Amino acid sequence: MVKVGIIGGSGVYDPKLLTGVKQIKVHTPYGNPSDLVTVGKLHDREVVVIPRHGPHHTESPTDVNYRANIWAMKELGVTHILSPCAVGSLQDNIKPGEFVFVDQFIDKTTKRKSTFYEGHHVCHISVAEPTCPNLNKVLIETSKKLKLHFHEKGTYICIEGPRFSTRAESRLYRNLGAHIIGMTLVPECVLARETEICYSSIAMVTDYDTFKEESVTIEEVLKTMNKNIEKVKNLLMEVIPKIPEKRDCYCATALKGALL
């Protein structure tokens, strides 16, 4: 049975999207998730929602308890995670207001726990393809139907934050081949792989990063993000019922041969 998790930023989750909504508290070995977990149904499909930065967006990217959030999803039987997030563009052809369905990342974080396996086990999980190709395919097909402006793939460089990049850093990341920049994909997608949950990122481009002469402002980010909120809600409503029951991707068997 498909059970869908949504880990979203501010404004993405709308209680009107689901029926039979209730909030539950989930205890994990890694502490508390970012908030109470919301569960409900969309078109008879069970959905689990966690606001990544807490109920009032008070947790910085570094302080998000990624392990607790993913563990809670696994504990509740989630098979697929859709993860909307705000990002900056590092390439001229990727414009504010567009979506990017991430297929690669570059990790520039420095302070985060990125594995569940500490102590008695070492887990060499493969993230050669860090997001689920099957789930991305559904996102792409549905976005075409909805006539959204999007990019079928892209490399996400994940920085520690919460500060934005210097102009020199931004130009460096651009020259490395990254397409977008954000602060939350890692370790979220890695932990999802360790729990054999299919994971896809819906990256919402809010601005051009500072490689351009203009500086990034939080006002600009919020203005563009608010315009994207309805688009991502519509996308989630269309995608969730279309996720296939069959899991023939490598996400479902990621731990095979990974543990020492």
N, C-alpha and C positions, 0 to 999 in steps of 0.2 A: 504494500500500500504506500502510495506517495503521501508524504507529509512535508509541508513546505515551511521553512523558517524564513523570516524576514528580519535582517539586522539593518536598521535604517537610522539615518540622521534625523535631525529636527524637521518636522512637518511632513515626513513621508508617510507615517502611519496615520490613517484616518479610521476611527472606530466604525464608521458607517460602511466600510469595506466588508466587514465580517458580520456574520450572524452568530447568535449563541455565545456572545463574548463574555469571558470572565478572566480575572487576573489571579494568578497563583504565585506563590513563593517557592522557588526552587533552591535547595541547598546543594552545594557542590564541594568537592575536596579542595577547591581553589578559591573559596570565598563566595561572595554574593555576585550574581550577575549585575549588569548595569541598572536594572530596575526589576520590579515585578514583571513576570512574564505574562503576556496577553495571549490567550488561546481562543480560537473561534473557527468558523467555517466560511469558505468562499466556494459557491457552487458545489456543495457537498464534499469539498476537499478540506482536510484539516490544516490549519495555519497557526504558526507560533511566531510571535513578534517580540523582539527585544530592541528598545531604543539604545543605540550604541553608546551615546554620550550621557545617558541618564534621562530622566523625565523632563528636565529643564535645561538640557545641554550644558551641564556643569562639569563633566569629566573631560579633561584634555586628552588628546590622542595617546599620550604616553600612559596616562592613568587608567584608561579603559581596561577592565578585567577581561581580556580576550579569552583566556582559558575558561573562566567561569561561564561566559556567554556561550561558547561552543559546547562545553560540557553539558550545560543545561539543555541545549538543542538536542544533543545525542541522547541524553537521559529521557527526553520526551518523545523520542522516536522519529525525529526529523530526518528525512532522507535527502532533501535538497534545500540549499540556502540561496536566497536572492539577496544581494547586498548593495542597495543604493548608497552612493557616496558622492560628495562634492570634490571636484578636482580642478586643477589649473591646466591649461594647455601649454605645451612646449613646442608646438609646431603650428605654423601659420595656417595650414589647411584644416586644423581642428579648432572649430570656432565656439565661442561661448553660446550656450543653449543647446549644443549637440550632445549626444550620448556616445560613449565608447564602451564596447564590450571587451574587457581586458582579456588578453591571452598570455601575457608575460609580465614579470615584474623584476625590478632591480631594488634590492633591499639596502637602504642607507640608514636604517634605525640602529640605535645603540643601547637601549635600556630595557628591552622587552623580552619576556619569557616566550620562547617560540616553539616549545615542545611540551607534551604531557609526560614524556618519558625521562624521568630523572631518577638516579639511584641505581636500581637493579637492572634496568634495561636501557639499551641504546637503540634508537629508532632512526635509521637512515631512510627517511621517507623520500620518495621521488616527487619533485615538483618541476620536472622538466616541462610539463604542461600544467601550470598551477591552477587553472580554472577548468570547469567541466565543458568539453566540446559539445556534448549533446544538449546541455542546458543552454549554452551560448547559441546553438543552432535554433532553438525555440525562440530565444530573444530576438535573433536576427529576422527570422521569418515573420514574427508578430510585429516587429517594428516596421517592416516593409508594408504590411497590411494596414498599419495605423498611419503610414506616411510620415514617420518621424525622421528627423535628420540624425544619422548615426554613423559610426565607424565599426565595421565588423570585428576589428581586432586592434590591439594597441598595447604598448609596453608602459606600465605604470611604475614610476620611481617613487618609492615610499620613504619619506624623510621623517625624522623624529618629531619635529614640531615642538611646541605649538607655533613657533615663529615661522614666517614666510622666508623664502630663500633670498640671499643676496643676488644681485644681478650677475656676479661672477659664477655663483653656484648654478643659477638657472641656465646660463649659457653652457656651462660644463655638462649639465644633465641633458640638455638639448643635443649637444654634440656627441654624447654617449649613445644616442639613438632612442632615448625615451620619448614617448609621445605625450604623456600626461604626468602630473605630479600630485601626490596626495599624502595623507598621514595615517591611513587606517587599514590598508589592504593587508599589510604584514604586521603581526603574524596571523591575522584572522583566517586567511585562505589556507595557510600551512596547517593550522590546527584543525580546520575542517577536513583536510586531506588525511590527517592522522586519525580522525574518527570515521573515515570512509564515507563522508557526506559530500554529495555533489555540491559544488559552489560556483556561483557566477557573480561577477561584479557589474552593477549598472552604474558606470561612472558618468556623472552629470558635470559637464564642463561649465564652470561659472565665470572664468576669466582667462586672459592670457597671463602666464607667469611673468616674472620680472625681466626675462630676456629682452622684452620690448622696453621702450623708454618709460612707459607709464608704470607707476608702482601699483601693486595690488592693494586694494582697500577692502575692509570687511563689508562696507556698504555695497560695493560693487558685487561682491560674492553673494550676499544675501538677496540683492535685487534679482540677479539672474537665477539663483536657486529657487526663489519663490515662483518665478515664471515656469520653471521646470517641474514643479511639484505635481501639478495636475497631469502632466505627460507621464510621469513615472507611475502615478496611481493608476492611470488607464492601462499602462503597459503591464503592471502587476496583475490587474484584474483579468486581462486577456491571456497572459502567459500561464498563470497558475493552473487553470483547468486543462491546459494543453501539455503539461509535462508528462511524458510517457511513463507507464508503469514499469516497463522493462529497463533495467539498469545494466547496459552492456558496455559501460565506460570503465576506464581504469580506476576511477574514484572508488568504486564499490569494492575493489579488492586491493586497495593501496597498501595494506599492511602485509600482504603476502610477500615473504622474503625480505621485509624491511627491518625486522627485529633481530637483534643479536642476543 
